[in-house]
Amino acid sequence: MSASSTTPETPHELHQDAAEAANRLEIRKVEPETPLGDVMGGAARWEIPVDEHGFVALVDCMPRLVGEGQTADGAIVQAARVSYGQGTKKVNEDRGLLRYLMRHRHSTPFEMVEFKFHVAMPLFVARQWIRHRTANVNEYSARYSIVPDRFWRPTVESVRSQSKTNRQGGDEPIETGTAERFLSLLDRAEANYREYLDLTEQGVARELARAALPVSVFTEWYWKCDLHNILHFLSLRIDPHAQREIRVYAEAMYRLVREIVPLTCEAFEDYRLGAMHLTRLEVEAIRSGNPLATENRREQAEWEAKRQRLGLD
Ligand SMILES: Cc1cc2nc3c(=O)[nH]c(=O)nc-3n(C[C@H](O)[C@H](O)[C@H](O)COP(=O)(O)OP(=O)(O)OC[C@H]3O[C@@H](n4cnc5c(N)ncnc54)[C@H](O)[C@@H]3O)c2cc1C
């Protein structure tokens, strides 16, 4: 059976049909109930420098426009209240709902707020950061462009010695002579940069030449993420167990986020950052007054730290 003359036959005709159908739809534009203001105060970006070459810059967020006297927190309660067909209420009621959502890990309303950052950081920090998979990322291309001459470099005083208790960390400053030797090693690694430039000028492909650069070199990216996943990122990377070099970025990011969603951040500090998780064994130890029922020394040390924080000694 042949198709009727009005039935589109080619993919091109199909697309045209859909576009025409969309053109026929009317958009109803609804005025806001109160005048709207920009949560970033009309700024193009809010930037916080990190160490010598790094920065975290907030370049956009959603919602960007909010009603008078409101913060972007309103988008969270608005989404949470959709179930009851109610919008934003008074600020103190919004605060109570936000705190309830945070306490009960009702997380999807927090995904209604988004942030877009422009960040410059050393490659070794970017490697840790990129493990957070829920963000949208677009990174500087060292295949397309020459890598700028920017390297991470600690001061002599900030070179840390390997921690004796934590294999993943460093703690106290190391003695000056060893720190200076480390800085001199970084100097030699940075010296590769001149040869990198030279070889790219000689025609070596940028995508290959970059392999000679150390992980202390800087990269940049745009990083967009929703608030729920940003809080997850922050809870892991603000934590004292996170490496200092990524922690300073997380702290800068938190400073920016807190300005936009202060009520959420207040709840985050009360119920996540400042909160403590107790295991079943720990609850039992508190209840019975007996020692923790485990032989595991690391678990015992963790319990000891919690006991001190709880004032149980
Ligand atoms: C102090 C510290 C030390 C670390 N040490 C190491 C290390 O030695 N080696 C190492 O490899 N990594 C290490 N990491 C990285 C760590 O294991 C996580 O990869 C990283 O923190 C990202 O966490 P995430 O997966 O929860 O976050 P995200 O990727 O942002 O994901 C957020 C949440 O989304 C969900 N999710 C996302 N993607 C998926 C998926 N594909 N499937 C199912 N659920 C998903 C999960 O619930 C996840 O918790 C370390 C991290 C920290 C903070």
The ligand as an SDF file (V2000), in Angstrom:
LIG
                    3D

 53 58  0  0  0  0  0  0  0  0999 V2000
   39.7760   10.6930   51.1050 C   0  0  0  0  0  0  0  0  0  0  0  0
   39.5540    9.9810   49.8070 C   0  0  0  0  0  0  0  0  0  0  0  0
   40.4220    8.9770   49.4130 C   0  0  0  0  0  0  0  0  0  0  0  0
   40.2290    8.3020   48.1890 C   0  0  0  0  0  0  0  0  0  0  0  0
   41.1060    7.3250   47.7950 N   0  0  0  0  0  0  0  0  0  0  0  0
   40.9320    6.7030   46.6080 C   0  0  0  0  0  0  0  0  0  0  0  0
   41.8520    5.6970   46.1450 C   0  0  0  0  0  0  0  0  0  0  0  0
   42.8030    5.3560   46.8250 O   0  0  0  0  0  0  0  0  0  0  0  0
   41.6440    5.1170   44.9420 N   0  0  0  0  0  0  0  0  0  0  0  0
   40.5790    5.4610   44.1480 C   0  0  0  0  0  0  0  0  0  0  0  0
   40.4290    4.8970   43.0640 O   0  0  0  0  0  0  0  0  0  0  0  0
   39.6950    6.3970   44.5540 N   0  0  0  0  0  0  0  0  0  0  0  0
   39.8470    7.0240   45.7450 C   0  0  0  0  0  0  0  0  0  0  0  0
   38.9630    7.9820   46.1340 N   0  0  0  0  0  0  0  0  0  0  0  0
   37.8360    8.3070   45.2560 C   0  0  0  0  0  0  0  0  0  0  0  0
   36.5390    7.6660   45.7970 C   0  0  0  0  0  0  0  0  0  0  0  0
   36.6350    6.2520   45.8060 O   0  0  0  0  0  0  0  0  0  0  0  0
   35.3520    8.0710   44.8940 C   0  0  0  0  0  0  0  0  0  0  0  0
   35.5840    7.6310   43.5750 O   0  0  0  0  0  0  0  0  0  0  0  0
   35.1730    9.5730   44.8380 C   0  0  0  0  0  0  0  0  0  0  0  0
   35.2120   10.1290   46.1330 O   0  0  0  0  0  0  0  0  0  0  0  0
   33.8370    9.9030   44.1860 C   0  0  0  0  0  0  0  0  0  0  0  0
   32.8270    9.4720   45.0510 O   0  0  0  0  0  0  0  0  0  0  0  0
   31.4270    9.0130   44.5190 P   0  0  0  0  0  0  0  0  0  0  0  0
   31.5710    7.8640   43.5820 O   0  0  0  0  0  0  0  0  0  0  0  0
   30.5300    8.8080   45.6940 O   0  0  0  0  0  0  0  0  0  0  0  0
   30.9670   10.3560   43.7620 O   0  0  0  0  0  0  0  0  0  0  0  0
   30.2120   10.6000   42.3940 P   0  0  0  0  0  0  0  0  0  0  0  0
   30.9170    9.9870   41.2500 O   0  0  0  0  0  0  0  0  0  0  0  0
   29.9810   12.0820   42.3540 O   0  0  0  0  0  0  0  0  0  0  0  0
   28.8610    9.9030   42.5480 O   0  0  0  0  0  0  0  0  0  0  0  0
   27.8810   10.3750   43.4820 C   0  0  0  0  0  0  0  0  0  0  0  0
   26.9850    9.2070   43.8100 C   0  0  0  0  0  0  0  0  0  0  0  0
   26.2860    8.8560   42.6100 O   0  0  0  0  0  0  0  0  0  0  0  0
   26.1770    7.4540   42.5300 C   0  0  0  0  0  0  0  0  0  0  0  0
   26.8500    7.0060   41.3040 N   0  0  0  0  0  0  0  0  0  0  0  0
   27.5790    7.7650   40.4350 C   0  0  0  0  0  0  0  0  0  0  0  0
   27.9850    7.0360   39.4000 N   0  0  0  0  0  0  0  0  0  0  0  0
   27.5140    5.7830   39.6090 C   0  0  0  0  0  0  0  0  0  0  0  0
   27.6020    4.5610   38.9000 C   0  0  0  0  0  0  0  0  0  0  0  0
   28.2390    4.4790   37.7300 N   0  0  0  0  0  0  0  0  0  0  0  0
   27.0330    3.4900   39.4310 N   0  0  0  0  0  0  0  0  0  0  0  0
   26.3700    3.5340   40.5930 C   0  0  0  0  0  0  0  0  0  0  0  0
   26.2380    4.6570   41.3340 N   0  0  0  0  0  0  0  0  0  0  0  0
   26.8040    5.7640   40.8420 C   0  0  0  0  0  0  0  0  0  0  0  0
   26.8070    6.8730   43.7940 C   0  0  0  0  0  0  0  0  0  0  0  0
   25.8150    6.7300   44.7680 O   0  0  0  0  0  0  0  0  0  0  0  0
   27.7400    7.9680   44.2320 C   0  0  0  0  0  0  0  0  0  0  0  0
   27.9910    7.9670   45.6120 O   0  0  0  0  0  0  0  0  0  0  0  0
   39.1260    8.6510   47.3620 C   0  0  0  0  0  0  0  0  0  0  0  0
   38.2530    9.6630   47.7700 C   0  0  0  0  0  0  0  0  0  0  0  0
   38.4450   10.3230   48.9760 C   0  0  0  0  0  0  0  0  0  0  0  0
   37.4800   11.4190   49.3660 C   0  0  0  0  0  0  0  0  0  0  0  0
  1  2  1  0
  2  3  1  0
  2 52  2  0
  3  4  2  0
  4  5  1  0
  4 50  1  0
  5  6  2  0
  6  7  1  0
  6 13  1  0
  7  8  2  0
  7  9  1  0
  9 10  1  0
 10 11  2  0
 10 12  1  0
 12 13  2  0
 13 14  1  0
 14 15  1  0
 14 50  1  0
 15 16  1  0
 16 17  1  0
 16 18  1  0
 18 19  1  0
 18 20  1  0
 20 21  1  0
 20 22  1  0
 22 23  1  0
 23 24  1  0
 24 25  2  0
 24 26  1  0
 24 27  1  0
 27 28  1  0
 28 29  2  0
 28 30  1  0
 28 31  1  0
 31 32  1  0
 32 33  1  0
 33 34  1  0
 33 48  1  0
 34 35  1  0
 35 36  1  0
 35 46  1  0
 36 37  1  0
 36 45  1  0
 37 38  2  0
 38 39  1  0
 39 40  1  0
 39 45  2  0
 40 41  1  0
 40 42  2  0
 42 43  1  0
 43 44  2  0
 44 45  1  0
 46 47  1  0
 46 48  1  0
 48 49  1  0
 50 51  2  0
 51 52  1  0
 52 53  1  0
M  END
$$$$
